[in-house]
Amino acid sequence: MSAVATAVRRARAAAVVWRLGRGRLAAASVNLLNRCNQACPMCEVRGGPDVALSLEDLGRAARALRGMGVTVVELSGGEPFLRRDLPEVIRLLDATGLLYTFNTNGTAIADPGLAALRAGRGLLQVALSLDSLDRERYRLLRGSDQLDQALAGLERLRAARLPAALKVNFAMSRHNQEEAPALLAFARDRGLFLSVFPVNQGPGAHRSSAGIFDASAEEREAMAARFEDLARLRRGGEPLWEPSAFYLAAAAFLRRAPLAACRAGELYLDLRADGAVAPCVDLPAVATLADLEAGTAAAALRAAHGAAVACRRDTPCCYTCTVNLAETGAHPLRWAVETARVLAVAWWRGARVPEARA
């Protein structure tokens, strides 16, 4: 990629933070499909209908989202690599001018999709979910005995020399919280970044109602302490993806303390595999793809503000989407200083430096 193209992409990524800081809609999660080849007990998406947004619908959605001011979309699922038309999806987004991030479990990587990501003009980062380095614990948390495949997939992504940052996603629970230092070292040693967030419980597509995640007060406190340590490490330049403010919010969440507004539906929206539009991944849908095109979805999202406030009060979450974006928008200067330090240390260590970290 040319230096000019890289500079343009960095400038556009910085505009995401600018919009967040002014309380404007900037990001969207796009579930490309519900189907997945794993059965994570922390996620209910796979339990939904086996539907996927068609290329035509994705094109309509991408144009409408750009018109609403969305700059970056998170491509998720389900497992996006299960879409045979993934190369066409990537080319469509590039043609629309959106920036995008990409989530995968790493066990179903296909050459055409990987080649499309490598050529993607708007790709900002790729995240691979890795909740444990222990085979039995991985099987428990991912619902399948695929640790070897996930690690092999990670090596394929590293070897691809993608034009964006590569990070590991670590969903912390009472089962794996002790692995946080090991996962950070694993990422650091490979020139990667680590994203850490707590498993969320309760009603919602990305929450868990599985009793295996019920944590005692002592276990919640141990996890809260882990997140406080991550905040300290992030401020010191360790390759942690989220700002320290997010990790401190996660600690408060685990201690069941009151949390700041998440700004769901204001900074961020969720587009589901069936075309429904919601303020976030957990709240009920309030609009359709047709509403996005007609320009009426924004009003429906504003009307759902009370539901988001009630959710934050009664059934709070701590996702890296809404909470991370809200914390970044609330403290952009702090985010910029921390990020500059992390990138400087990453450059010194030889990591692949990301172009955006919002």
Disulfide bonds with the S-S distance in Angstrom:
none
